[in-house]
């Protein structure tokens, strides 16, 4: 099977899904492969149709780990019961770190490169900001509470780091991890999503999501925020290497995922 076919197979055929895909099929450094149908990454699920819910129910997903903030979950709730999911996990917090981004947009000489640099810094911040979320997710995975899906809003940033950590724990090479991360750009036209949202906000301002400041940005400034640029994830991985020595040491020190736990994960999720 070609890589293109492999990527096409991992995208779930959902009418209202956003970036919902299977992490199966990736080859590890030892030649084993990630099992299909046990690990799913996704964006927001509030747009799923009844038909989508029925399809996901057939997949047997028992656990959803939602990385979104409180207001995100309230404005776009996940109907996890309709999917037959038994456990829905979230950790309350108010802001991912977009306060710094909002301040950035007040700069009079703001350009796209400033935004790209800010995104790289945001990914570094998320390594600490989402320790409780990722710790909880790995604890569930070690306990084999799967099939498991994890998500944020776009399914590329908070979710992208989570996918990188899982694949790293399963001994998938870094170049494959970066390719999986970049795949979001090929699956979702985020600019079209936000352009549509911006047009809707102009028509009915009272019904727009006032907290979603991205909608109101000029397209040229918004573009770097919407990209799955591998340099963003690379910034986080480089920070891990610099501060902890390796991603395995980061997972053990920060997330409680030991070498023994990684062996358990290999048994559960590799074939």
VEXDREN-2710 file (C-alpha; in Angstrom, 1 decimal):
% VEXDREN-2710
k/r/px/py/pz
1/UNK/0.0/0.0/0.0
2/UNK/1.3/3.4/-0.9
3/UNK/1.6/6.2/1.6
4/UNK/-1.1/8.2/-0.2
5/UNK/-3.5/5.2/0.0
6/UNK/-2.5/4.7/3.6
7/UNK/-3.4/8.3/4.4
8/UNK/-6.7/8.1/2.5
9/UNK/-7.7/5.0/4.5
10/UNK/-7.1/6.6/7.8
11/UNK/-9.6/9.5/7.2
12/UNK/-13.0/8.5/8.6
13/UNK/-15.9/9.0/6.1
14/UNK/-18.0/11.4/8.3
15/UNK/-20.4/14.1/7.0
16/UNK/-19.8/16.5/9.9
17/UNK/-16.4/15.4/11.2
18/UNK/-13.4/17.6/11.3
19/UNK/-10.0/16.0/11.0
20/UNK/-11.2/12.7/12.4
21/UNK/-8.7/10.0/11.5
22/UNK/-7.1/6.7/12.5
23/UNK/-3.5/6.5/13.7
24/UNK/-3.2/2.9/12.6
25/UNK/-0.7/1.6/10.0
26/UNK/2.3/3.6/11.0
27/UNK/5.5/1.5/11.1
28/UNK/7.7/1.6/14.2
29/UNK/11.5/1.5/14.2
30/UNK/11.5/-2.2/14.9
31/UNK/9.2/-3.0/12.0
32/UNK/5.9/-3.5/13.9
33/UNK/2.9/-1.4/13.0
34/UNK/0.3/0.6/15.0
35/UNK/-3.0/-1.3/15.1
36/UNK/-5.9/0.0/13.1
37/UNK/-9.1/0.9/14.9
38/UNK/-7.7/1.6/18.4
39/UNK/-6.4/5.1/18.4
40/UNK/-8.2/8.1/16.8
41/UNK/-7.4/11.8/16.6
42/UNK/-10.0/14.4/15.8
43/UNK/-11.1/18.0/15.9
44/UNK/-14.4/19.3/17.3
45/UNK/-17.2/16.7/17.1
46/UNK/-20.2/19.0/17.5
47/UNK/-21.0/18.9/13.8
48/UNK/-21.4/15.1/13.6
49/UNK/-24.7/14.0/12.1
50/UNK/-26.9/11.1/13.4
51/UNK/-25.4/9.0/10.6
52/UNK/-21.9/9.9/11.8
53/UNK/-22.8/9.0/15.4
54/UNK/-24.1/5.6/14.2
55/UNK/-20.9/5.0/12.2
56/UNK/-18.6/5.9/15.1
57/UNK/-20.7/3.7/17.4
58/UNK/-19.9/0.7/15.2
59/UNK/-16.1/1.5/15.8
60/UNK/-16.6/0.7/19.4
61/UNK/-14.8/3.7/20.8
62/UNK/-15.1/3.6/24.6
63/UNK/-13.2/6.7/25.6
64/UNK/-12.9/10.3/24.4
65/UNK/-10.2/12.6/25.8
66/UNK/-11.2/16.2/25.0
67/UNK/-8.4/18.8/25.3
68/UNK/-10.6/21.8/24.8
69/UNK/-11.1/24.6/27.3
70/UNK/-14.3/25.1/29.3
71/UNK/-15.9/27.7/26.9
72/UNK/-15.0/25.6/23.8
73/UNK/-16.8/22.6/25.3
74/UNK/-19.8/24.6/26.2
75/UNK/-20.2/26.4/22.9
76/UNK/-19.6/23.2/20.8
77/UNK/-20.6/20.2/23.0
78/UNK/-19.7/16.6/22.1
79/UNK/-22.7/14.3/22.1
80/UNK/-20.6/11.4/23.2
81/UNK/-23.5/9.3/24.5
82/UNK/-24.9/9.2/20.9
83/UNK/-21.7/7.5/19.8
84/UNK/-22.0/4.8/22.5
85/UNK/-18.9/6.1/24.2
86/UNK/-18.7/5.0/27.9
87/UNK/-16.2/7.6/29.2
88/UNK/-15.7/11.2/28.3
89/UNK/-12.7/12.9/30.0
90/UNK/-11.7/16.6/30.1
91/UNK/-9.6/18.8/32.4
92/UNK/-11.0/22.2/33.1
93/UNK/-9.0/25.3/32.2
94/UNK/-9.8/28.7/30.7
95/UNK/-7.2/29.5/28.1
96/UNK/-4.7/27.6/26.0
97/UNK/-2.3/30.6/25.9
98/UNK/-4.2/32.7/23.3
99/UNK/-3.9/35.7/25.6
100/UNK/-0.3/36.1/24.4
101/UNK/-1.5/35.8/20.8
102/UNK/-4.2/38.4/21.3
103/UNK/-1.5/40.8/22.6
104/UNK/0.6/40.1/19.6
105/UNK/-2.2/41.2/17.2
106/UNK/-2.0/44.7/18.7
107/UNK/1.5/45.2/17.2
108/UNK/1.4/47.9/14.6
109/UNK/4.0/46.2/12.4
110/UNK/2.5/42.7/12.7
111/UNK/3.3/40.3/9.9
112/UNK/2.9/36.6/9.2
113/UNK/6.4/35.7/10.4
114/UNK/5.6/37.2/13.8
115/UNK/2.6/34.9/14.0
116/UNK/4.6/31.8/12.9
117/UNK/7.2/32.6/15.7
118/UNK/4.3/33.0/18.2
119/UNK/2.9/29.6/17.2
120/UNK/6.2/27.9/17.7
121/UNK/6.4/29.5/21.2
122/UNK/2.8/28.4/21.9
123/UNK/3.7/24.8/21.2
124/UNK/6.5/25.0/23.7
125/UNK/4.1/26.4/26.3
126/UNK/1.7/23.6/25.6
127/UNK/4.2/21.0/26.8
128/UNK/3.7/22.3/30.3
129/UNK/0.1/23.6/30.0
130/UNK/-1.3/20.2/29.0
131/UNK/0.6/17.9/31.3
132/UNK/-2.6/17.1/33.2
133/UNK/-4.5/16.3/30.0
134/UNK/-1.7/14.1/28.5
135/UNK/-1.0/12.4/31.8
136/UNK/-4.7/11.4/32.1
137/UNK/-4.8/10.2/28.5
138/UNK/-1.8/8.0/28.9
139/UNK/-3.1/6.5/32.1
140/UNK/-6.2/5.5/30.3
141/UNK/-4.2/4.0/27.4
142/UNK/-2.0/2.0/29.8
143/UNK/-5.2/0.6/31.3
144/UNK/-6.3/-0.3/27.7
145/UNK/-9.3/1.9/27.8
146/UNK/-9.6/1.7/24.0
147/UNK/-10.5/2.2/21.3
148/UNK/-9.8/5.8/22.4
149/UNK/-10.3/9.1/20.5
150/UNK/-8.6/12.4/21.6
151/UNK/-9.5/15.8/20.3
152/UNK/-9.3/19.6/20.5
153/UNK/-11.0/22.1/18.3
154/UNK/-9.1/22.0/15.0
155/UNK/-7.5/18.7/15.8
156/UNK/-4.0/19.8/14.9
157/UNK/-2.3/21.7/17.8
158/UNK/-3.2/20.2/21.2
159/UNK/-4.2/17.1/19.5
160/UNK/-1.0/17.2/17.3
161/UNK/1.2/17.1/20.3
162/UNK/-0.8/14.3/21.9
163/UNK/-0.5/12.3/18.7
164/UNK/3.3/12.9/18.6
165/UNK/3.6/11.7/22.2
166/UNK/1.6/8.6/21.6
167/UNK/3.4/7.7/18.4
168/UNK/6.8/8.4/20.1
169/UNK/5.8/6.1/23.0
170/UNK/5.0/3.4/20.3
171/UNK/8.5/3.9/18.8
172/UNK/7.3/5.4/15.5
173/UNK/10.1/7.4/13.9
174/UNK/10.1/11.2/14.2
175/UNK/9.9/11.8/10.4
176/UNK/6.6/9.8/10.4
177/UNK/5.3/11.7/13.3
178/UNK/5.9/15.0/11.6
179/UNK/4.3/13.7/8.4
180/UNK/1.2/12.7/10.4
181/UNK/1.1/16.1/12.0
182/UNK/1.3/17.9/8.6
183/UNK/-1.5/15.7/7.2
184/UNK/-4.1/18.0/8.8
185/UNK/-3.4/20.7/6.1
186/UNK/-4.3/18.1/3.4
187/UNK/-7.5/17.0/5.1
188/UNK/-9.1/20.2/6.2
189/UNK/-9.3/23.6/4.5
190/UNK/-9.2/25.6/7.7
191/UNK/-9.1/28.9/5.8
192/UNK/-12.5/28.0/4.2
193/UNK/-13.8/27.1/7.6
194/UNK/-12.9/30.4/9.2
195/UNK/-13.8/32.5/6.1
196/UNK/-17.3/31.0/6.3
197/UNK/-17.4/31.7/10.0
198/UNK/-16.4/35.3/9.4
199/UNK/-19.1/35.8/6.8
200/UNK/-21.7/34.3/9.1
201/UNK/-20.5/36.6/11.9
202/UNK/-21.1/39.6/9.7
203/UNK/-24.6/38.5/8.8
204/UNK/-25.6/37.6/12.4
205/UNK/-23.1/39.1/14.9
206/UNK/-25.1/38.1/17.9
207/UNK/-24.9/34.5/16.9
208/UNK/-21.1/34.5/16.2
209/UNK/-18.7/33.0/18.7
210/UNK/-17.3/36.2/20.3
211/UNK/-14.5/34.3/21.9
212/UNK/-13.2/33.0/18.5
213/UNK/-10.9/35.9/17.7
214/UNK/-9.4/34.0/14.8
215/UNK/-12.5/34.5/12.8
216/UNK/-12.0/38.3/12.8
217/UNK/-8.4/38.4/11.7
218/UNK/-7.2/39.3/8.2
219/UNK/-6.6/36.2/6.1
220/UNK/-2.9/36.8/5.7
221/UNK/-2.4/37.0/9.5
222/UNK/-4.8/34.2/10.2
223/UNK/-3.1/31.8/7.8
224/UNK/-0.1/30.8/10.0
225/UNK/-2.5/30.1/12.9
226/UNK/-4.4/27.6/10.7
227/UNK/-1.4/25.7/9.3
228/UNK/0.0/22.4/10.4
229/UNK/3.5/23.6/9.8
230/UNK/6.0/20.9/11.0
231/UNK/8.2/23.6/12.4
232/UNK/5.6/24.2/15.1
233/UNK/5.8/20.6/16.3
234/UNK/9.5/20.5/15.8
235/UNK/9.9/23.5/18.2
236/UNK/8.1/21.5/20.9
237/UNK/10.2/18.4/20.2
238/UNK/13.4/20.4/20.2
239/UNK/12.4/21.9/23.6
240/UNK/11.8/18.4/24.9
241/UNK/15.2/17.3/23.8
242/UNK/16.9/20.4/25.3
243/UNK/15.1/20.3/28.7
244/UNK/14.8/16.6/29.2
245/UNK/17.3/14.9/27.0
246/UNK/14.7/12.7/25.1
247/UNK/11.0/12.4/24.6
248/UNK/11.0/9.2/26.7
249/UNK/12.5/11.2/29.6
250/UNK/9.9/13.9/29.2
251/UNK/7.1/11.3/29.2
252/UNK/8.5/9.6/32.3
253/UNK/9.2/12.8/34.3
254/UNK/6.2/14.8/33.3
255/UNK/3.5/12.3/32.4
256/UNK/4.4/9.3/34.5
257/UNK/4.9/7.1/31.5
258/UNK/7.8/4.7/32.4
259/UNK/9.7/2.3/30.2
260/UNK/7.5/-0.5/31.7
261/UNK/4.4/1.5/30.7
262/UNK/5.7/1.9/27.1
263/UNK/6.1/-1.9/26.9
264/UNK/2.5/-2.2/28.0
265/UNK/1.5/0.3/25.3
266/UNK/3.4/-1.7/22.7
267/UNK/1.5/-4.8/23.7
268/UNK/-1.8/-3.1/23.5
269/UNK/-1.5/-1.0/20.4
270/UNK/1.1/-2.6/18.1
271/UNK/0.8/-5.7/15.9
END
